[in-house]
Amino acid sequence: MPTGAAVSGAAALAFHENHPATIVFVIAAGAAGAYAGDLVMYAACRLGGEQLARRVRWLRDEEHLASVKERLQRSQVPVLLVSRLIPGGRVPVLLAAAFVGLAWRTFVVANVPACALWASVYAAIGVAGGSIFPEPWEGVVAAVLLILIVNQSISWWTKRRESRTPATES
């Protein structure tokens, strides 16, 4: 299950508890988990470099990675913030940030609001699902399905766009 769906599902359940602090806890836990995961991955990429990324198959699209590197060199913090919200955007940005040598301090500081924003957006989706349906399980299922549908749609659209690009360049 994607982590965004887990945060949304937990927020939908928390909504039915009628304690706003529970939703804040879901956001804090989701952001902390995302932050810890990003730190581990960033450290692995910084220490292992492109060889490690190729070995564990994180590095798939060299051209996309090059464009992300360019964007990161122009505006580091906004790219880190936005990458968290785009399904499939986090890994290429973390790889590019590590490969261009983004300073640890910059990454550590910029990733805090990125993870908090990410957790808040997914929790909001869960709260919306929880508020629409009377039963907690219905809100969880709706939130998880919505996240999965959005992720798959974006993935499909990206693959379709990439498959058309070489045909138009020929």
N, C-alpha and C positions, 0 to 999 in steps of 0.2 A: 504494500500500500504506500503510495506517495506520502511524504511527510506532511505536505499541505493538507491532504485529505484527513490525516490523523488529527491535525490541529483543528480543522473544521468540525470533524466529528466530536472531538472533545468539547469544543465550544458549544455545539448544539446540545450536548448533554448538560453542560454547565448552565446553559440558559434555563433549562427546566428546573434547576435547583433553586431558582429565585434568589440567589446570592451573587450580586455583581462582583464580589471579591473572587469568586470561583473563576469567572471569565478572565479576570486580570491574572490569576494564577496560570490559567491555560496559556495566555499570551506570553507570560514570563517564562514558563517552562518550554514552550515552543521556540521562543527566541534564544534561550540559553542552549537548548539542544542544537539548533541550527548554527549558533555561534561556535560551539565546541567542535561540531563537525567540520565547519569551514576552517577553523584553526588547524585541525589535524590534517585536512587535505592540503591546505596551503603550505604547511610545514613539509609534508611529504613531497609536494611539487618543488619546493625550494631546495630541499636536500637531495631528492632523487633526480630532479631535472626531467628533461624530455625522454630520457631512456626509461625511467620508471613509468612515466605517463604512457609510453608506447607499450610497455610490458603488461600493464594492467588494463590496457585498452581505453584509457581516458582520452587519448589523443586520436581523433578519428578524421577530422577535417582540417587539413593544414591551411587551406585558403581562408576558412572562417576564422581560424586562430590568428592568422596574420591581420585580418581586419579588426579583430578584437584588440590585438596588441596596439594597432594604430589609434583606436579610440581611447584606449587606456592611457597612452602617452599624451593625448590631448587633454583629457579630463578624467582623472582617476576616480574621484569620489562619486560623481554622478553615475559613472558606468558601474561601479560596485553596487550602488543603491538599486539601479534599475535591473541589474542582472538577477537579483534575488526574486524579483516579481515575475520574470519571464520564465515559463516552464522550459527547462533545458538550458537556461542561460547562465546558471551559476557555475557549472563545471568549466565551460570554455573561458569564462572570465577569470576564475581562480587559476586555471592553467596559464593564461596569458599574463596575469599579474605576477605569478611566480617566475615565469620565463623572462619577463622584461625587468625583473629585479625590483618590483615595487617594494618600498621600504616596509619593514615589519610594523613600524609605528603607524604609518599611513593605513595599512591594511587593518590592523587591530582597532584603530579608532573609527575608520569608515565602515567597518563591518558591523559595529554595534547598532547604529540606526538602520542599516540595511536589514538585519535580522529582526529587529523590533518592528519595522514596517511590514516585513513579510508575515510575521506571526499575527500582527494586527489585522491585515487584510484577510488572511485565511480564517481567523477567528470571526471576523465580521460575516464572512460567508456562512460559517457555522451558526452564528446567532440568527442570521436571516432564515436559514433552514429551520432552526429550532422554533422561531416565532411563527412560521407559516403552518407548521404541523402540530397538532395537539399532543401527540405521543412522542416522547424523546427519541425512540428508535427510528421513527419516520424522519425526523429532522436530521439524524445522523446519516441515514441512508441517502437522503436528498443531498446533503452537503458533500458526501463522498462521491456520489454519482456526478454531481455538478463539476467537481474538481477533476474527476477522471475524464469526463466528456471534454472539458476545456483543454486539458493536457493533450488528449488524443487528437483533438481538432487542430490544435496548434502544431503538433508533430506532423500530422497529415499535410497541413497547409505548407509547412516548411519543406517537407520532402517533395511535394508536388512542385513548389517553386524552384527548388534545386534541380529537379529533373527537367524542367523547362529551360533553364538557363543555358545549358550547352546547346540545345537545339536552336535557340534564337541567335547565338553567337556565330553559328556555322554559316 
